[in-house]
Each structure stands twice: as structure tokens, then as C-alpha cells.
Amino acid sequence: MFIDTHCAGAILHGMASVVLTHSAQDELDAMEFVSHSRVVKLLERLSQWPNVSGAKPLRGNLAGRYRLRTGDYRVQFYLTGEVVTVERIGHRDGFYDD
């Protein structure tokens, strides 16, 4: 697996490619060190899609998207073929309120 930082956000290549949107990259960059490290580990796990435990499909207006959690933080993503696109990263408080 390697990280490519030449696009919107970091791309991890494994069984699937993990792409971060600009806003997800900004949210990740703004995190404190410990939370940042935990989320990066989740992103590394996502590169092994579909062999990822703990991914929950979302419902309602977020149908077609999934979330993973680590502590109080959530990672929201969707799939397009072999590409996992992370569109939001944030604290659980108000994470789904938009």
C-alpha cells in the first residue's frame, strides 16, 4: 500500500483506492494528533475494502453511504467501483445534522 498526495486528498492504494475530498482532507488536517492518528488507521483499513469490519450502511437521505467510527469520531464514505471516497470526517456531535 502507498499514499499518493497529488490529488484532492491522500489516496491509499490497497485492494481499493481511498480518496479524500477536499473538505474531508481539511477536516483531517484540523484534528489533534491522537484523533488524527486513529482516523488515519481507519483510512488504512478502508483500503482493504470489502474486508473492513464495523462499516455501517447509512439510511434516509444518506442512503448509499457508510460510516466507520473510532472513539468519538466518524468517517463517512461511499463506494464507486474499487474507489472508496471519504467525504466527511468529524466528531460525533452533530455529525449527521446537515
CORZITA-V58263 format. One record per helix or strand of 3 or more residues. SS is the DSSP state (~ for helix, > for strand). FROM is the first residue (numbers start at 0). LEN is the number of residues. If there is no record, write none. Layout:
((SS:FROM:LEN) (SS:FROM:LEN))
This chain:
((>:1:3) (>:10:3) (>:16:4) (~:21:8) (~:32:14) (~:59:3) (>:64:6) (>:72:8) (>:82:9))
